[in-house]
């Protein structure tokens, strides 16, 4: 094979694409019921935007961005995530959004990170994400997480669980950082180079280290909740309270920090045990400083992103993708020149009447036509041979029920099962 897709990318073949689109449509329906509207932003932005928003000491910015210089010598990056772009678009189109107290937006599309590819981890992957901008209410955190859970439940995933935590704010984050530093000091010689470099620069990031050896040393890490300031603690308790009221299952994971620096207060992940090491299918949290950091007024916000590639893997694992299949209703098999002509006219009329139909283009083999019908998994194979041409009729084979019958007009054909 001379050309293959770049490492870490893949082709999404028709069967998966079909399930994918149905799944995305279902998700979008739910998002719209929660009053989110779609925004589409460019796939590349100024690299600086992500450096600023996601954080210089994160894996994403330090190692994983696809950066290039364009012909105007500008440093651009393929977007590694959606929030920075949505916030940039929110600020750039501020007059459009400013009247509403809360703006709820969703996006849907590919993201790019130069990661080490493995099952469930790609260099081009797809996310549907939401951003609710303008409220600091813990109801917003809870409601958005409830929406995330509802999405997975409605898609048939019963085993998902929410891990939730608070990473504090400008007031208590320094205390949390100190707490982590004083614990990490004693284990530092055992940790990887990245952890060592983050010890000074951004100790919270140490918890996000993916190195399995480092992970074993984090077990005794002190619980950060006790370091939260009153406001963050009250907020966290409020969120938990509302989750309880919504009867959502959750667990507090005191090691959860997420791989992006913009989070404040609530962070969460929705996980599926079916995914192995890369078990998060959705991640997000509150980001009350980001909008100001990118040049806007201080505006609280909450968002999450669902990884569609991983979601598909879980649906597949559960056998749920089999239920979602594209179905063409008719394959029309016409024999000889005349049969092919009638087949051609018939499929055109069926399609105009919004009935899915395909023509078999070989004019001399009913058997080959029937084999094709089985491959296409059509409901009905329709044969137009000499007898049918003479009688102006159609022989119809119901492939599932293995029954054959004759219809005497196009209208009769159209009305089958209707
Ligand atoms: P993040 O943007 O890192 O908060 O991730 C949100 C979700 O996107 C994760 O829970 C994953 O489902 C998905 N995701 C993130 N990175 C990748 C990747 N490299 N490959 C596939 N899915 C990913």
Boltz pocket constraint, residues with backbone or C-beta under 6 A from the ligand:
constraints:
  - pocket:
      binder: B
      contacts: [[A, 80], [A, 81], [A, 113], [A, 115], [A, 120], [A, 121], [A, 122], [A, 123], [A, 124], [A, 125], [A, 126], [A, 127], [A, 258], [A, 259], [A, 270], [A, 280], [A, 281], [A, 282], [A, 283], [A, 284], [A, 305], [A, 306], [A, 307], [A, 308], [A, 309], [A, 310]]
      max_distance: 6.0
